[in-house]
Structures are given as structure tokens and as C-alpha cells.
Amino acid sequence: MNIYLVTIRLPKNPAHDPRNKVTGACPANNGLCTDVTGEHHTYMMMASTIDEVRTAAEKRLSPGAHITRIELG
């Protein structure tokens, strides 16, 4: 098994203020996030192959979101 970093992009949030970031539950994984209203979020995932990661990550996506990057950790 490998550890992968998955970065997703959510639809633009009109409440997002890059000068006043909000800390709270991450919309990608419910962990702690220092910019919950931002568009980009990264989380870790364990899998054997990048294809497994892509398939699992796509199932977790909310409407309008997409994967921007998958990296081997």
C-alpha cells in the first residue's frame, strides 16, 4: 500500500474571503482545515495504485467538484 495526496477543487464559494480564512471541518475529509471556504482541499488516501485512488476519490466528490492532482506521498 502507498500513501497518496489527493487534491480536489470545489465550486467557488461566494463566502470565501482569502484575507479572512475560516478554520473548521474540511469539506473534503472532515479533518481540520484552515480555509474551509476555499476551493482547493487536499487529503491523504492509502491504496495500491493511482487508479484505485482515482476511482475512490471520484466516488467521494461532491457535485461540481473535480480532482486536480494525485501525488504519491
C-alpha positions as CSV (number, residue, x, y, z in Angstrom):
1,M,0.0,0.0,0.0
2,N,1.1,3.6,-0.8
3,I,0.0,6.9,0.7
4,Y,-1.3,9.3,-1.9
5,L,-2.2,13.0,-1.6
6,V,-5.4,13.9,-3.4
7,T,-6.2,17.5,-4.2
8,I,-9.7,18.5,-5.2
9,R,-11.3,21.7,-6.4
10,L,-14.7,22.6,-5.2
11,P,-17.0,25.1,-6.9
12,K,-16.3,28.7,-6.0
13,N,-17.8,29.7,-2.7
14,P,-19.2,33.3,-2.6
15,A,-18.5,33.5,1.1
16,H,-14.7,32.9,0.6
17,D,-12.5,35.8,1.6
18,P,-8.8,34.9,1.1
19,R,-7.9,37.7,3.6
20,N,-10.1,36.2,6.3
21,K,-9.7,32.4,6.2
22,V,-12.0,30.3,8.3
23,T,-10.8,27.3,10.3
24,G,-13.1,24.3,10.7
25,A,-14.1,20.9,9.3
26,C,-12.6,20.3,5.9
27,P,-15.3,19.8,3.2
28,A,-13.0,17.1,1.6
29,N,-12.5,14.9,4.7
30,N,-14.0,16.4,7.8
31,G,-10.5,16.9,9.3
32,L,-9.2,20.2,10.4
33,C,-8.8,22.8,7.7
34,T,-7.5,26.4,7.9
35,D,-9.5,27.6,4.8
36,V,-12.9,25.8,4.8
37,T,-14.5,28.2,2.3
38,G,-11.6,27.9,-0.1
39,E,-11.8,26.0,-3.4
40,H,-8.8,23.6,-3.1
41,H,-8.5,20.9,-0.5
42,T,-6.0,18.0,-0.1
43,Y,-6.4,14.7,1.9
44,M,-4.4,11.5,2.2
45,M,-5.5,8.1,0.9
46,M,-4.0,4.7,1.1
47,A,-4.1,2.5,-2.0
48,S,-2.0,0.1,-4.1
49,T,-2.3,2.0,-7.3
50,I,-3.1,5.5,-8.6
51,D,-6.1,4.1,-10.5
52,E,-7.5,2.8,-7.2
53,V,-7.1,6.3,-5.7
54,R,-8.7,8.0,-8.7
55,T,-11.7,5.6,-8.6
56,A,-12.2,6.0,-4.8
57,A,-11.7,9.8,-4.9
58,E,-14.2,10.3,-7.7
59,K,-16.9,8.4,-5.7
60,R,-16.3,10.9,-2.8
61,L,-16.6,14.1,-4.9
62,S,-19.5,16.5,-4.3
63,P,-21.4,17.9,-7.3
64,G,-19.3,20.4,-9.3
65,A,-16.0,19.2,-7.7
66,H,-13.1,17.6,-9.6
67,I,-9.7,16.1,-8.9
68,T,-6.9,18.5,-9.7
69,R,-3.9,16.4,-8.5
70,I,-2.9,13.0,-7.2
71,E,0.6,12.6,-5.8
72,L,2.5,9.6,-4.3
73,G,3.5,10.5,-0.8
